Amino acid sequence: MPGRTWRFVDTGSLDGASNMTIDEALLDTFDPAASDPVFRLYGWAPPALSIGRFQNAATVLDLDRCRSERVPVVRRITGGGVIYHAEELTYALVCAPRHLPEETAVKDSYRCLNGFLLAFYRSLGLPAAYAEDSVADGSELGERTPFCFAGRERFDILVGGRKIGGNAQRRVRNAVFQHGSIPVEDRVARGIGFLRERPPGMDGSVASLSTMGVVLPEDELKRRLASAFEGAFGAALIPSELTAAEKDRAAARRHQPPR
């Protein structure tokens, strides 16, 4: 919907628990009929592992190693596999279906919602494309894996055939929530070390901005990402802070298990 404004909330780098409770709070307090849509950027300090909503941490992770190396483990409100978050940009968006062009199915909505990421990577000179548009005929897409970057969905983004980042979505009460990672540095090998079993075929299958030759200050990456978002959605991003209601809900959610 051209001309619509979105709140732009940059919370900076926070610990994993704070990041996840803010994401929950943004969804909890969002009113599909009245709220302005939200686009949030954040980072992770210290690095952390996030697991998908339906994963069993003890089954997929070596929790003893996580504890000994003091790497926090947090649960996302979205599905998918384990992600090691370090030296990345992470985004989250919350909106109603009315804020987006009409889509026929949730899966197909990823093409719409991930469009700004394609524009962002291409603005950096990278030949980014959706997996379904770039993989060889007969390649399997949609296989579930315990490690996010080991699997490829139709609308995952590939650069030179290598997966870059990951995205996950959830819909509740006529609201759309999506978040995803944009790896600045390649930390996949570090993340794999915390898994109970190493996924096969990972060598050379993932990418980061640095491995693709993109080295820019964080502020410039954020500026380009925001510009790509505005262009893809025909929207204006209005800088905003978390509201009192969002802060209160995040504080309350921090002491409760994720939904």
Backbone hydrogen bonds in HBPLUS format (Angstrom, degrees):
<---DONOR---> <-ACCEPTOR-->    atom                        ^
c    i                          cat <-CA-CA->   ^        H-A-AA   ^      H-
h    n   atom  resd res      DA  || num        DHA   H-A  angle D-A-AA Bond
n    s   type  num  typ     dist DA aas  dist angle  dist       angle   num
A0004-ARG N   A0001-MET O   3.27 MM   3  6.10 157.4  2.33 145.2 146.3     1
A0003-GLY N   A0234-GLY O   2.65 MM 231  5.97 145.5  1.77 162.1 174.2     2
A0236-ALA N   A0004-ARG O   3.06 MM 232  6.45 151.0  2.15 142.4 150.5     3
A0006-TRP N   A0236-ALA O   2.87 MM 230  6.16 159.5  1.91 157.4 160.5     4
A0238-ILE N   A0006-TRP O   2.83 MM 232  6.08 167.7  1.84 169.6 173.6     5
A0007-ARG N   A0037-PRO O   2.85 MM  30  6.23 161.4  1.88 164.6 160.5     6
A0039-PHE N   A0007-ARG O   2.77 MM  32  6.03 160.4  1.80 167.0 172.9     7
A0008-PHE N   A0238-ILE O   2.84 MM 230  5.35 159.7  1.88 135.5 131.5     8
A0240-SER N   A0008-PHE O   2.81 MM 232  5.48 146.6  1.92 152.1 144.2     9
A0009-VAL N   A0039-PHE O   2.94 MM  30  6.26 157.2  1.99 145.9 153.4    10
A0041-LEU N   A0009-VAL O   2.92 MM  32  6.39 150.8  2.00 146.4 153.1    11
A0011-THR N   A0041-LEU O   3.07 MM  30  6.42 145.2  2.19 175.1 173.9    12
A0043-GLY N   A0012-GLY O   3.06 MM  31  5.72 155.2  2.12 116.0 114.4    13
A0014-LEU N   A0043-GLY O   3.18 MM  29  6.26 159.8  2.22 128.1 122.3    14
A0045-ALA N   A0014-LEU O   2.91 MM  31  5.21 162.6  1.94 121.0 125.0    15
A0019-ASN N   A0015-ASP O   3.02 MM   4  6.31 161.6  2.06 156.6 162.4    16
A0020-MET N   A0016-GLY O   3.02 MM   4  6.26 162.7  2.06 155.0 158.5    17
A0021-THR N   A0017-ALA O   2.99 MM   4  6.15 158.5  2.04 149.3 155.4    18
A0022-ILE N   A0018-SER O   2.97 MM   4  6.09 151.1  2.06 148.4 155.7    19
A0023-ASP N   A0019-ASN O   3.11 MM   4  6.36 160.9  2.14 145.3 150.5    20
A0024-GLU N   A0020-MET O   3.01 MM   4  6.29 160.9  2.05 145.4 150.5    21
A0025-ALA N   A0021-THR O   2.83 MM   4  5.99 155.9  1.88 142.0 149.2    22
A0026-LEU N   A0022-ILE O   2.88 MM   4  6.10 158.6  1.92 156.8 161.2    23
A0027-LEU N   A0023-ASP O   3.23 MM   4  6.52 153.8  2.30 145.9 152.3    24
A0028-ASP N   A0024-GLU O   2.74 MM   4  5.97 163.6  1.77 156.5 162.2    25
A0029-THR N   A0025-ALA O   2.99 MM   4  6.01 163.1  2.02 151.9 154.2    26
A0030-PHE N   A0027-LEU O   3.32 MM   3  5.23 154.0  2.39  99.8 107.4    27
A0034-ALA N   A0031-ASP O   3.05 MM   3  5.41 136.1  2.25 109.4 121.2    28
A0035-SER N   A0031-ASP O   2.80 MM   4  5.02 163.4  1.82 147.3 152.1    29
A0038-VAL N   A0094-VAL O   2.86 MM  56  5.14 161.6  1.89 150.7 157.0    30
A0094-VAL N   A0038-VAL O   2.94 MM  56  5.14 153.2  2.02 140.8 147.9    31
A0040-ARG N   A0092-ALA O   2.71 MM  52  5.01 175.3  1.71 163.8 165.1    32
A0092-ALA N   A0040-ARG O   2.89 MM  52  5.01 144.6  2.01 138.1 142.0    33
A0042-TYR N   A0090-THR O   2.83 MM  48  5.27 151.3  1.92 153.5 157.6    34
A0090-THR N   A0042-TYR O   2.91 MM  48  5.27 153.8  1.98 167.0 167.3    35
A0048-ALA N   A0085-HIS O   3.17 MM  37  5.35 148.1  2.28 136.7 145.0    36
A0085-HIS N   A0048-ALA O   2.76 MM  37  5.35 167.8  1.77 179.1 174.8    37
A0049-LEU N   A0072-PRO O   2.90 MM  23  6.20 171.7  1.91 161.3 163.5    38
A0074-VAL N   A0049-LEU O   2.86 MM  25  6.30 160.9  1.90 160.3 166.6    39
A0050-SER N   A0083-ILE O   2.90 MM  33  5.37 161.1  1.93 153.9 159.9    40
A0083-ILE N   A0050-SER O   2.95 MM  33  5.37 152.5  2.03 151.7 159.1    41
A0051-ILE N   A0074-VAL O   2.87 MM  23  6.36 150.3  1.95 154.3 164.1    42
A0076-ARG N   A0051-ILE O   2.92 MM  25  6.07 171.3  1.92 176.7 174.1    43
A0055-GLN N   A0052-GLY O   3.11 MM   3  5.31 166.1  2.13 113.0 117.4    44
A0053-ARG N   A0078-THR O   2.70 MM  25  5.32 155.9  1.76 134.6 141.5    45
A0059-THR N   A0056-ASN O   3.02 MM   3  5.35 135.6  2.22 107.0 119.4    46
A0060-VAL N   A0056-ASN O   3.26 MM   4  6.59 153.4  2.34 157.8 164.7    47
A0061-LEU N   A0057-ALA O   2.85 MM   4  5.56 154.6  1.92 155.9 161.5    48
A0196-ARG N   A0060-VAL O   3.02 MM 136  5.60 157.5  2.07 129.7 131.3    49
A0062-ASP N   A0194-PHE O   2.78 MM 132  5.47 166.0  1.80 156.0 157.2    50
A0065-ARG N   A0062-ASP O   3.09 MM   3  5.51 120.8  2.45 105.9 119.1    51
A0066-CYS N   A0062-ASP O   3.06 MM   4  6.44 158.0  2.11 149.4 156.4    52
A0067-ARG N   A0063-LEU O   2.92 MM   4  6.12 159.2  1.97 147.5 152.0    53
A0068-SER N   A0064-ASP O   2.89 MM   4  6.11 164.1  1.92 149.0 153.9    54
A0069-GLU N   A0065-ARG O   2.91 MM   4  5.99 150.9  2.00 151.5 157.8    55
A0071-VAL N   A0066-CYS O   2.86 MM   5  5.03 166.7  1.88 150.7 153.4    56
A0070-ARG N   A0067-ARG O   3.06 MM   3  4.83 156.2  2.12  99.1 106.1    57
A0082-VAL N   A0146-PRO O   2.76 MM  64  6.10 160.5  1.80 150.4 143.4    58
A0148-CYS N   A0082-VAL O   2.97 MM  66  5.43 157.0  2.02 133.9 141.5    59
A0184-VAL N   A0087-GLU O   2.99 MM  97  5.66 148.4  2.10 136.0 144.4    60
A0185-GLU N   A0087-GLU O   3.28 MM  98  5.80 152.8  2.36 159.6 158.9    61
A0089-LEU N   A0182-ILE O   2.95 MM  93  5.01 164.3  1.98 141.5 144.0    62
A0182-ILE N   A0089-LEU O   2.68 MM  93  5.01 145.2  1.80 159.8 169.3    63
A0091-TYR N   A0180-GLY O   3.00 MM  89  5.58 158.5  2.04 155.5 162.4    64
A0180-GLY N   A0091-TYR O   3.03 MM  89  5.58 149.7  2.13 145.1 149.9    65
A0093-LEU N   A0178-GLN O   2.74 MM  85  5.39 156.3  1.79 160.2 168.2    66
A0178-GLN N   A0093-LEU O   3.00 MM  85  5.39 155.7  2.06 152.1 157.4    67
A0095-CYS N   A0176-VAL O   2.96 MM  81  5.26 157.6  2.01 148.0 155.0    68
A0176-VAL N   A0095-CYS O   2.63 MM  81  5.26 177.2  1.63 164.2 164.4    69
A0099-HIS N   A0096-ALA O   2.83 MM   3  5.44 159.9  1.87 121.4 128.0    70
A0100-LEU N   A0097-PRO O   3.05 MM   3  5.45 165.4  2.07 115.1 119.4    71
A0109-SER N   A0105-ALA O   3.01 MM   4  6.29 133.1  2.24 142.7 156.0    72
A0109-SER N   A0106-VAL O   2.96 MM   3  5.08 131.0  2.21  98.5 112.7    73
A0110-TYR N   A0107-LYS O   3.13 MM   3  5.73 155.5  2.19 112.2 119.0    74
A0111-ARG N   A0108-ASP O   3.11 MM   3  5.70 137.8  2.30 110.8 119.8    75
A0113-LEU N   A0109-SER O   2.85 MM   4  6.14 174.1  1.86 161.5 162.0    76
A0114-ASN N   A0110-TYR O   2.76 MM   4  5.60 154.3  1.82 149.1 154.4    77
A0115-GLY N   A0112-CYS O   3.21 MM   3  5.37 158.5  2.26 105.0 111.3    78
A0117-LEU N   A0114-ASN O   3.01 MM   3  5.32 131.4  2.25 104.8 117.9    79
A0118-LEU N   A0114-ASN O   3.27 MM   4  6.74 154.2  2.34 152.7 159.3    80
A0119-ALA N   A0115-GLY O   3.10 MM   4  6.41 163.5  2.13 149.1 153.3    81
A0120-PHE N   A0116-PHE O   2.87 MM   4  6.05 149.3  1.97 139.1 147.9    82
A0121-TYR N   A0117-LEU O   2.91 MM   4  6.17 174.0  1.92 160.1 159.4    83
A0122-ARG N   A0118-LEU O   2.92 MM   4  6.07 160.7  1.96 151.7 157.8    84
A0123-SER N   A0119-ALA O   2.90 MM   4  6.04 139.7  2.06 139.2 149.9    85
A0123-SER N   A0120-PHE O   3.06 MM   3  5.10 123.0  2.40  95.1 110.0    86
A0124-LEU N   A0121-TYR O   3.05 MM   3  5.20 143.0  2.20  99.5 110.6    87
A0126-LEU N   A0121-TYR O   3.12 MM   5  5.51 159.1  2.17 146.4 142.7    88
A0125-GLY N   A0122-ARG O   2.95 MM   3  4.99 159.6  1.99 106.7 110.9    89
A0128-ALA N   A0126-LEU O   2.88 MM   2  5.61 135.1  2.08 107.3  93.6    90
A0129-ALA N   A0158-LEU O   2.98 MM  29  5.50 147.7  2.09 151.2 160.9    91
A0158-LEU N   A0129-ALA O   2.84 MM  29  5.50 173.3  1.84 169.0 169.0    92
A0133-ASP N   A0130-TYR O   3.01 MM   3  5.31 141.4  2.17 105.4 116.9    93
A0131-ALA N   A0156-ASP O   2.80 MM  25  5.50 142.9  1.94 156.8 161.1    94
A0134-SER N   A0131-ALA O   3.07 MM   3  5.23 156.2  2.13 106.5 114.0    95
A0135-VAL N   A0131-ALA O   2.98 MM   4  5.71 149.5  2.07 165.4 161.4    96
A0132-GLU N   A0154-ARG O   2.93 MM  22  4.79 158.8  1.98 148.1 141.3    97
A0139-SER N   A0136-ALA O   3.09 MM   3  5.72 159.5  2.13 141.2 141.8    98
A0142-GLY N   A0152-ARG O   2.60 MM  10  5.75 169.4  1.61 151.7 154.2    99
A0150-ALA N   A0147-PHE O   2.95 MM   3  5.54 158.7  1.99 121.9 129.0   100
A0151-GLY N   A0148-CYS O   3.30 MM   3  5.98 157.2  2.36 116.8 121.8   101
A0156-ASP N   A0153-GLU O   3.21 MM   3  5.27 172.1  2.22 109.1 110.3   102
A0164-ILE N   A0157-ILE O   3.03 MM   7  6.02 164.9  2.05 165.1 162.6   103
A0159-VAL N   A0162-ARG O   2.77 MM   3  5.20 158.3  1.82 144.5 148.1   104
A0162-ARG N   A0159-VAL O   3.10 MM   3  5.20 163.1  2.13 106.7 112.0   105
A0163-LYS N   A0205-SER O   2.97 MM  42  6.36 146.9  2.08 153.8 143.3   106
A0207-ALA N   A0163-LYS O   2.77 MM  44  5.84 146.9  1.88 154.0 150.3   107
A0181-SER N   A0166-GLY O   2.91 MM  15  5.55 146.7  2.02 151.9 162.4   108
A0168-ALA N   A0179-HIS O   2.94 MM  11  5.76 159.5  1.98 168.2 175.0   109
A0179-HIS N   A0168-ALA O   3.07 MM  11  5.76 155.8  2.13 160.2 167.7   110
A0170-ARG N   A0177-PHE O   2.78 MM   7  5.19 154.2  1.85 155.1 158.1   111
A0177-PHE N   A0170-ARG O   2.80 MM   7  5.19 158.4  1.85 166.9 171.9   112
A0172-VAL N   A0175-ALA O   3.08 MM   3  5.31 144.8  2.21 139.2 148.9   113
A0175-ALA N   A0172-VAL O   2.71 MM   3  5.31 140.4  1.87 121.4 133.5   114
A0209-LEU N   A0183-PRO O   2.99 MM  26  6.36 166.8  2.00 149.6 152.8   115
A0210-SER N   A0184-VAL O   2.95 MM  26  5.97 151.6  2.03 149.7 157.4   116
A0191-GLY N   A0187-ARG O   3.09 MM   4  6.42 158.2  2.14 148.2 154.2   117
A0192-ILE N   A0188-VAL O   2.85 MM   4  6.11 160.6  1.89 161.0 165.9   118
A0193-GLY N   A0190-ARG O   3.25 MM   3  5.42 131.5  2.50  98.1 110.1   119
A0194-PHE N   A0191-GLY O   3.06 MM   3  5.74 165.4  2.08 119.4 123.9   120
A0195-LEU N   A0192-ILE O   2.98 MM   3  5.40 165.4  2.00 117.5 122.3   121
A0205-SER N   A0202-MET O   3.11 MM   3  5.26 167.1  2.12 128.3 125.3   122
A0212-MET N   A0208-SER O   3.14 MM   4  6.30 134.7  2.35 142.6 154.0   123
A0212-MET N   A0209-LEU O   3.15 MM   3  5.20 133.9  2.37  96.1 108.9   124
A0214-VAL N   A0209-LEU O   2.80 MM   5  5.01 159.8  1.84 151.5 144.5   125
A0213-GLY N   A0210-SER O   2.98 MM   3  5.02 160.1  2.02 108.1 110.9   126
A0220-GLU N   A0217-PRO O   3.07 MM   3  5.38 122.6  2.41 104.0 117.7   127
A0221-LEU N   A0217-PRO O   3.09 MM   4  6.47 155.1  2.15 152.7 160.2   128
A0222-LYS N   A0218-GLU O   2.90 MM   4  6.18 161.5  1.94 156.7 161.7   129
A0223-ARG N   A0219-ASP O   2.95 MM   4  6.15 153.8  2.02 141.9 149.3   130
A0224-ARG N   A0220-GLU O   2.97 MM   4  6.19 161.7  2.01 148.7 152.9   131
A0225-LEU N   A0221-LEU O   2.88 MM   4  6.07 153.9  1.95 147.6 155.5   132
A0226-ALA N   A0222-LYS O   2.89 MM   4  6.07 164.3  1.92 152.5 156.2   133
A0227-SER N   A0223-ARG O   2.97 MM   4  6.15 157.5  2.02 145.6 152.1   134
A0228-ALA N   A0224-ARG O   2.91 MM   4  6.07 156.8  1.96 145.5 151.6   135
A0229-PHE N   A0225-LEU O   2.94 MM   4  6.18 152.0  2.02 146.3 154.2   136
A0230-GLU N   A0226-ALA O   2.97 MM   4  6.25 165.3  1.99 153.1 156.0   137
A0231-GLY N   A0227-SER O   3.00 MM   4  6.19 160.4  2.03 148.5 154.1   138
A0232-ALA N   A0228-ALA O   2.93 MM   4  6.03 160.8  1.97 148.1 153.2   139
A0233-PHE N   A0229-PHE O   2.98 MM   4  6.05 159.3  2.03 154.9 159.8   140
A0234-GLY N   A0230-GLU O   2.84 MM   4  5.46 117.8  2.24 136.8 149.3   141
A0235-ALA N   A0230-GLU O   3.08 MM   5  4.75 144.6  2.21 127.5 135.7   142
A0247-LYS N   A0243-THR O   2.93 MM   4  6.23 160.8  1.97 154.0 159.2   143
A0248-ASP N   A0244-ALA O   2.90 MM   4  6.07 162.8  1.93 151.1 155.9   144
A0249-ARG N   A0245-ALA O   2.95 MM   4  6.08 159.4  1.99 145.1 150.9   145
A0250-ALA N   A0246-GLU O   2.92 MM   4  6.06 156.7  1.97 146.2 152.7   146
A0251-ALA N   A0247-LYS O   2.97 MM   4  6.21 158.7  2.01 149.2 154.6   147
A0252-ALA N   A0248-ASP O   3.00 MM   4  6.25 154.7  2.07 146.4 153.3   148
A0253-ARG N   A0249-ARG O   2.82 MM   4  6.00 157.6  1.87 150.6 156.9   149
A0254-ARG N   A0250-ALA O   3.07 MM   4  6.14 137.6  2.26 143.2 152.7   150
A0255-HIS N   A0252-ALA O   3.42 MM   3  6.07 158.7  2.47 112.9 117.5   151
A0256-GLN N   A0253-ARG O   2.98 MM   3  5.13 161.8  2.01 119.2 118.5   152
